[in-house]
Amino acid sequence: MEDSLQFQIARKMQDLNESLQTYPTKEVMFMLFKNLQLDKNRTTGFKLTKLGFQLLKREYDTYKFPVAEGLHNKLLLKLHSHMQWPYALERKHLYLFSEDDAMWLKLVGDDVEKFTNSLD
């Protein structure tokens, strides 16, 4: 768990935000990542909570893309199983924190559905 990106991000957010320092890092991970799943050997889930999104966008570059209504459920399943960097999904926008993912999304004409289909 301590080798996971989620853990490292949680530690960094604790270092930068005094109010998070009173919580164990594992709890902070759940505060930041909405779909976090912990296993003995693996940590998955990079969808940010509202708090996680607010904190991370202050520290990292974000890339904003429009999302057509009605795509959220299909997107969530694909993003959860394939994303390796944090992301936030709001009603009308997908926010990526990976420049590489943003570049690939730009290459498919900002089409979030095509991007997620290409993740397989």
C-alpha positions as CSV (number, residue, x, y, z in Angstrom):
1,M,0.0,0.0,0.0
2,E,2.8,2.5,0.8
3,D,4.3,2.0,-2.6
4,S,1.0,3.0,-4.3
5,L,0.5,6.4,-6.0
6,Q,-2.6,7.0,-3.9
7,F,-0.6,6.6,-0.7
8,Q,2.1,8.9,-2.0
9,I,-0.4,11.6,-3.0
10,A,-2.2,11.3,0.4
11,R,1.2,11.8,2.2
12,K,1.9,14.8,0.0
13,M,-1.5,16.3,0.7
14,Q,-0.9,15.7,4.4
15,D,2.4,17.5,4.3
16,L,0.8,20.5,2.5
17,N,-2.4,20.7,4.5
18,E,-2.1,20.9,8.3
19,S,-5.8,19.8,8.8
20,L,-5.1,16.4,7.2
21,Q,-2.1,15.7,9.5
22,T,-4.4,14.6,12.3
23,Y,-5.6,11.6,10.3
24,P,-3.8,8.4,9.5
25,T,-2.6,8.3,5.9
26,K,-5.0,5.4,5.1
27,E,-8.0,7.6,6.1
28,V,-6.7,10.5,4.0
29,M,-6.5,8.1,1.0
30,F,-10.3,7.4,1.4
31,M,-10.9,11.2,1.8
32,L,-9.2,11.9,-1.5
33,F,-10.2,8.9,-3.7
34,K,-13.8,8.0,-4.1
35,N,-13.4,4.5,-5.6
36,L,-10.3,3.5,-3.6
37,Q,-9.9,-0.3,-3.1
38,L,-7.2,-1.7,-0.9
39,D,-6.0,-5.2,-1.3
40,K,-2.9,-7.0,0.2
41,N,-0.9,-6.6,-3.0
42,R,-2.7,-3.9,-4.9
43,T,-4.3,-0.5,-4.5
44,T,-6.8,0.6,-7.2
45,G,-9.1,3.6,-7.8
46,F,-8.1,7.1,-8.9
47,K,-11.5,8.8,-9.1
48,L,-11.2,11.9,-6.8
49,T,-13.7,13.0,-4.3
50,K,-14.7,16.7,-4.2
51,L,-12.1,17.3,-1.5
52,G,-9.4,15.4,-3.4
53,F,-10.1,17.3,-6.6
54,Q,-10.0,20.7,-4.8
55,L,-6.7,19.8,-3.1
56,L,-5.0,18.2,-6.1
57,K,-5.9,20.9,-8.6
58,R,-4.0,23.4,-6.4
59,E,-0.8,21.4,-6.7
60,Y,-1.0,19.8,-10.1
61,D,-1.8,20.7,-13.7
62,T,-5.3,19.7,-14.7
63,Y,-6.7,19.0,-18.2
64,K,-10.4,19.7,-18.7
65,F,-12.5,17.9,-21.3
66,P,-16.3,18.1,-22.1
67,V,-18.4,15.0,-21.4
68,A,-21.7,14.3,-23.1
69,E,-24.6,13.7,-20.8
70,G,-25.5,10.0,-20.3
71,L,-21.9,8.7,-20.7
72,H,-21.0,8.7,-17.0
73,N,-21.8,5.1,-16.0
74,K,-20.0,3.6,-19.0
75,L,-17.0,6.0,-18.4
76,L,-16.7,5.2,-14.7
77,L,-16.3,1.5,-15.3
78,K,-13.6,2.0,-18.0
79,L,-11.8,4.7,-16.1
80,H,-11.8,2.8,-12.8
81,S,-10.2,-0.3,-14.4
82,H,-7.7,1.5,-16.6
83,M,-6.6,4.8,-15.3
84,Q,-3.2,5.0,-13.6
85,W,-3.4,8.7,-12.6
86,P,-6.0,10.7,-10.7
87,Y,-9.0,12.0,-12.5
88,A,-12.3,13.8,-11.6
89,L,-15.6,13.4,-13.3
90,E,-18.2,16.1,-12.9
91,R,-21.5,16.4,-14.6
92,K,-20.2,18.0,-17.8
93,H,-16.4,17.6,-17.6
94,L,-13.6,15.1,-17.1
95,Y,-10.5,16.4,-15.5
96,L,-7.2,14.5,-16.0
97,F,-4.0,15.0,-14.0
98,S,-1.9,13.1,-16.5
99,E,-0.4,15.0,-19.4
100,D,0.0,11.8,-21.4
101,D,-3.7,10.9,-20.9
102,A,-4.6,14.4,-21.9
103,M,-2.5,14.2,-25.0
104,W,-4.2,10.9,-26.1
105,L,-7.6,12.5,-25.5
106,K,-6.6,15.4,-27.6
107,L,-5.5,13.0,-30.4
108,V,-9.0,11.6,-30.6
109,G,-10.5,15.1,-30.9
110,D,-11.4,15.6,-27.3
111,D,-13.9,12.7,-27.6
112,V,-14.0,11.2,-24.2
113,E,-16.0,8.1,-25.4
114,K,-13.4,7.3,-28.0
115,F,-10.6,7.8,-25.5
116,T,-12.2,5.4,-23.0
117,N,-12.9,2.8,-25.7
118,S,-9.2,3.0,-26.7
119,L,-8.1,2.1,-23.1
120,D,-8.9,-1.6,-23.7
